[in-house]
Amino acid sequence: MNYLQARRQGGTFVLRMEDTDQGRSTPESVQAILDGLSWLGIDWDEGPGKEGPYAPYFQMQRLDTYRQHADQLIAEGKAYRCYCTKEDLDAQRQAAEKAGGAFKYPGTCRERTEPPAGRSASEAVIRFKMPAGDGSVSFTDKALGTITKTHSDLDDWVMMRADGIPVYNFGCVIDDHLMDITLVARGQEHVNSTFPQLMLYQALGWTPPDFAHLPLILGPDREKLSKRKHPEADVMVHKRNGIMPEALLNFVIRLGWSHGNDEVISREQMLEWFDFSDVGTTSGVWNPEKLLWLNQQWMKQLPVETVVERLLPFLEAKGVQAKGDPRLDTLVRTLRERSNTLEDIATTAANVYFRSGITLDEKAAAKHLSGESLNLLRKVRETLAALPGWSVEALDGVVKQVSEAASVGMGKVAQPIRVALTGNTTSPGIGETLVLVGREEALRRIDAALTRA
């Protein structure tokens, strides 16, 4: 939604890597983010690979900047070094929980000017000094409206760890201001983070950006979507599964925003219609069936040549070298009507249309390749072999001709052909199926079915 708003307003979309969690922020995880955004067509104006006036765009490359601002706040009496040990704080937290209350840092080091005996400033975290006395802080969220919190609900929060790495609430404020960010749209779990951030803006004399807190995306288990728990959270998993980027983008935006009853929404329509007033307030639950439905709609809407191009890697993964095959356009037009993903199309194509021979389903064969059905199939085979051309119209005409001659319904003729060609009782139309299998292979498969008699 940051992207949509930036594009709608003619603004600058900045991609910043908040990589201070070194355990989770690896070169591989960064590349996964870049790959996912690029695949979805979400292009950024400034950020990794597109250096702009506010570089660098990785927080771990901006540590000196954070240190300078932390030192400034300490010098102005708006922050201080805290030497409390983890053990002391854990004990205080447990005592508060045992008493049935919430732990708030009691300000032990708030007025300390020198480190305790045996300690040095390099061992201290840096805490923001909340203003003394009563008061409140509020902001008008573009999605949720006005939200207020009293100062008494906030404590002297940690701004910077002892190793010089900023915590989220500190680093993002410094970066957002220095990068001239005017809008921050993020998940609703960050609503409470906004209040200490606003206090920091106030302390530094800066004007905060606008905020919009968006509904969370929940996994199918109704827990917050997380890569550690949900494979759905990995964008590139969907690419590997044969989901179209247009479908995934459409699906995700609809989890938190709507435009009337519209379901299939293009990027152009998103850019035209998006407004924060239409953003919901309740979390959206990941619905795999809805994603598959949307994906099928997009496979049917996109130009055939686009689907063909995206299908080729899936065929190649199955050992099928189909680039340049004249049947591809027809195959896509035919199979996308009954497939949910590119993987589905590739599987059907590889198993039925790009191989020699077919494995028959025994139940289907017993029902449709015996008795009178075989006689009808023989007549079809004779008529097909005599055809001068191999078009859908001519092939469908054979089914009609044989059924009329035998005074039976066309289904009585079509099903034996379908089973002989595909091995089962479901396929596209007979004419299309014969075209896709090809003349020589189709006659071989029918001959193989006839030998079962």
N, C-alpha and C positions, 0 to 999 in steps of 0.2 A: 504493500500500500504506500510505503515511502516512495517507491519507484513510480507508481501511478500518479501520485500527487505532484512529484517533481516534474514529470513529463507534462501533466495537464497545465501546470502553472508556468511552464517554460523555465523551471529551475535547474539546479545542478544536483545530480544524484551522486552522493559520495559513498564509496565502499571503504570502510575502515575495519581493519582486523584487530579486534580486542583480544589479543593473544597472551594476556598476562598469566593465564592458567597454563603453565608450561607442561603440565602433565597431560593435558588434553590438546593443546595447540601444537601440532606437529606439522612439518612440511606437507605430509600426506593429507592431513585434515584441512589445511589451507587450500591445497589444490582441489580437494573435493568440493569446497565451497565455490571456488572459481569455475570449476567444470560444471557444477550444477546450475549456477546462474547463467553461464554462457549457453548451456543446452536449452534452458527455458527462454532464452532471448532477452534476459534482463541485463541490459548493458549499463555500465556505470561510466560517469563522466570523469571522475577522479578516483584513484585508488590503485591497488596493485596492477602494475603493467600500464597504467595511465597516470603517470606522475603529474601532479598539478602544483599550484602555488603553496599548498599546505602540507606537502610531503614532509616526513615519511608518513605512511598510512598504516604502519604496524606500531602498536603501543609499546612493544619492547624496544623499539628504536627511538622512543621519545622520553626515556626515563629522566634525562637531564631536565627536560621541560617541567616534568611533574615535581622534581626535587626543587627547582627554583621557586615554583608557586607554593610548595609546602613551606619552604624557608621563609617566604614572604609572609605567609599567614602566621607563622610562629613569631616572627619579628613584630607583627602588629597585634599580638596577643589574641589571635583568633584561632590558634591551634597550639598544641603542646605535645611534648614527647611523653610517652607512657611507658613505664618500666615494669608494669605488673606482669607477673609470669603467667603462663598458661595454666599452671597448676592452681594458682591463687584464683584466677578468674573462673576456672571450672568449679572450684569449691564454692565460690559465691553463687554461681549459676545453680548448682545443685541445691544449695540452701534456699534460694528463692523459689525454686520449683517445689521443694518439700513444703514450703510455707504456703503454697498455692498461688504464688504471684509470678509475674514475669520479671526476668532479670534485666536490670538496667545498670550500666557501668556507673559506680557511685562517685566517680570523679577523684579517685585516690591521688592521681598525679597532676590534677588540674592546676594547682598552684605551685608545683615543684619547679624550681629553676635549675637545680643541679641533679645529676644522677645519684642514686643511692651508692653507698660504699661498695666498691667492687664491681660496679656496672659502668658502662660507657654509653654515650649517645648512639653509637652504632648498633646497640642492642635494642633500642627503643622503637616502638611503633609510633606513628604520629596520629593523634586524635584531633578531630574538629571540636572546638569549644563552643557549645551551644550557648546562646545569649541567656543570661540569668533572668529570672522573673517570668511572669505570665506572658502569654502571647500565642499567636497561632500563625500558621502558614497555609495558604490556599492557592489553588490554580484552577483554571477552567479548561477541562479536558475536551478536545474536539470531538471525542466519541462518547464520553461519560458525563460531561457537564462539570459543574463546580464541585471540587472536593477539598475538604479542610481537615487539618490536624493541629492539635494544640502542641505547643512547645513541650509540655510535660510528658507527651507521648514519645518524645525523641530523647536520645541520650548523646553523649560525646562519642560519636562513632569513629572507627578507625579509618583514616584516610590513606595511610601508606604503611606497608609492612616494613619490618626492620631491614629487609633486604633491598629496600628502595623501590619495590614494585607497588604501584598504586592499586587500591581496590576499585571496583567498578564505579561506585558513586563519585569518586574523586577523579579518576582518569577520564571518564566520559564528559564530565563538566568542563575540564580544562580543554579537551580536544574539541568539543562542540563549540565552545566560544572561539578558540583560536582558528577553527576552520569555518567560522561564519555560518554555522548550522542554524537554520530558522525553524525547522520542524523535526521533531523526534517522534516517530510512530513505532511503538513496540508493544510487547505483550502485556496483558493486565497484571501479570505477576510483578511487574515493575512499578505499579502505582505507588506502593509504599516507599520505593527508592526515590521517588520524585521529591519528597519532602526534604530529606537531608540535602539533596542536590540543590533545591531552591534556596536553602539556608546558605549553601556555599556560594551560589551566585550572588546572594545579598552581601555576603562577607567580602567578596572580591569586587563588588560594585559593578557587576555585569548584568545585562538584561538577558533573562532566560529565553530559550526558544519556545515555540508552541509545542504542546504535548498531545499525543493521541494514544490512548491505551486500548489495544485491540483484543478481541476474544482469543482465548487460547485454542489450540488444536489438540484434541484428545485422541488417543489411540482407540482402536476398537474395544479395548478393555476399560475405556473411560478414564484412563490415567493420562497425565500430560505427555504429549508426544515427545519421545526421547530416543536418540540413536542407540542408547544402551539397552532399551527395552523393545523398541519398535523398529523393524526393518523399513517400515513405511517412511520413517523420517529421513532416510537416505535418498536424495533425489535421483542419484544415478542408478539405484535399484530399479526404479520405474522405467528408466531408459532400457536397462537390460531385460526387463520383463515385457518390453514391446509397447509401452505406453507412449503416446504422442505428447510432445512438450505442450502443445496447445491445450490438450485435455487436462494435464496435470495443473497447469496454471489456472485454467477455468475452474477445476475442482477445488483448488485451495482457496481461491478468492471467494468462492461461493460459501465456504465454511464460515466466513465472518462478515460478508457483505452481500447485499442483494439488490436487484433492480426489478421490482415487480415480481412477476412469475417467470422471468426469463431464466433458463437453465443453461443453454448452450450460448456462451458469450465469448466473442472474439476479443483479441487484444485491443483492436480499434474501438470496439464498443466499450470496453473497460475504461479506456482513456477518455472517451466521450461522456460516459455516464457516472464515473466514480465521484462520490462525495462522502465525506465523513458522516453526514447526517443519516446515511443508509447503512452505516456499520452497526452490527448487532452488539449486544452486551453479554450474551451467553456464549459459552464455549461451544465450538463445533466438534462433532464426533466423526472420526474417520470412517467412511462407509465404503468398503472395497467394491461392493456391487455398483454403487453410484459412479465410482471412478471408471469401472469397466464400461458402464453404459455410456458415459460421456466420451470415453475413448472410441467406442464404436461410432458415435455420432461424428466425431472429428475425422475418423478414417473415411467415412462416407462423404464428408463435406470437402475435404482437402482435394486438390487436383490429383488425378491418378498418378502423374509423373512424380509428385512429391512422395506419395505413399510407396511407389516402386523404389525410389532412391533409398528410402529409409528401410525398406524390406530387405534389400540385398545383403546387408551384414548378417541378418538372421538366417537367410538361406545359406550363406557361406559357412556359418557356424555349424550347419547340418551337412556340410560337404557338398553343397549344390552351388556350382558356378553358373549363375543364371544371367549375368550382365549381358545385355544385348539380345537376350532371348525374345523373339517376337511375341511370345505368349504372355509376357509379364503384364501388359496393360489389361488384357482380358482376364487374367488370373486375379488381379487386384480388384477390378470391377465386380467380378463374380464372388470372390471369397470375402470381401469386406462386408458384404450384406449379412453374413452369418458368422462373423468372427469378432471377438472382443479386443484382440491385441495383434500386433505384428507377429508375435511369437505363435499365435494361433494360426495365422495365415501361412507362416513358414512351415509349421509342423504339417499341416494338411498338404501343402504344396510338395514338400519333400517326400511325404509318405505315399502320395497318390499320383502326382503329376510329373515328378522328376525322378522316376525310377523305372526299372524294367521289371514287369511282373507286379503282382499284387497278392497280398494274403487275404483270403476270403474268411469272413465271419461265418462259422459253420451254421449257426441258426439262420442267418440270412440266406445262405446258400441252400439249405434244406428246404426253405420255404419258397424261394424264387428261382432256383435252378434245378427244377425237377418236373417231370411230367409234361404237361402242355406248355409250361413256361419255357422249357428248352426248345420246343418246336417253334415257338414264337421267336426265340433268340436266334435260331438257325435262319429263319426267314429274314430277320434284321441283318444278320451277318451277310447274307447273299446280296441284299439290297445295298448295304453300305459299300461292299466291295465293288459294286457296279457304278457307284456315284462318280461323276466326272469331277466334282468339286467337294470341298470339305468345310462348308460354312454352317453357322448355327441354323440358319433358315432351312437349308437343304437337309440337315440332319434331323431337325425337328419334324420336317416333312416325312422322313422315313418312318418315324414312330407313328405318325398319323396314318400313313399309307398302310402299314402292316396291321394296325389296330382295326382300321375300316375293313380290310380284306378278311380279317378273322372274326369280325363282328364282336370285338371285345373293347372294353374301355382302354384308353391310352395308358393308364396306370399299369394294366396287366402286361403291356409291352415294355414300358419304361423301367419298371423295377428290376426285371432280369438284366437289362442292360446296365443299370446303375450298380447292381451287385457285382456283375462281371467286371466292370471298369474300376470300381472303387473299393470293393470288398465288403461294403455295407449298404444300408438302405437310405442313407442321407447323402445328398450332394447337391450342387447347383442343378439347373435345368439340364436335361439330357443333351441337348444340342451344345450347350456351353461345355459340359463335361467331356464330350467327345472331341471338341476342338482343343481343349486343354491337354488331354491325354495324347492327342495326335493320331493320325490315320493308322500308321503301321503298328504302333503300340496298342491302339484300341482293338484292332483286328486280332492281334496276338492274344490279348486278354480275353476276348470273346471266345477265341478258339480254345484257350485253356479251360474256360468255364464249360464249354461244350464237351470236352473230353471227360468231364465228371459223369456223364450219362452212362 
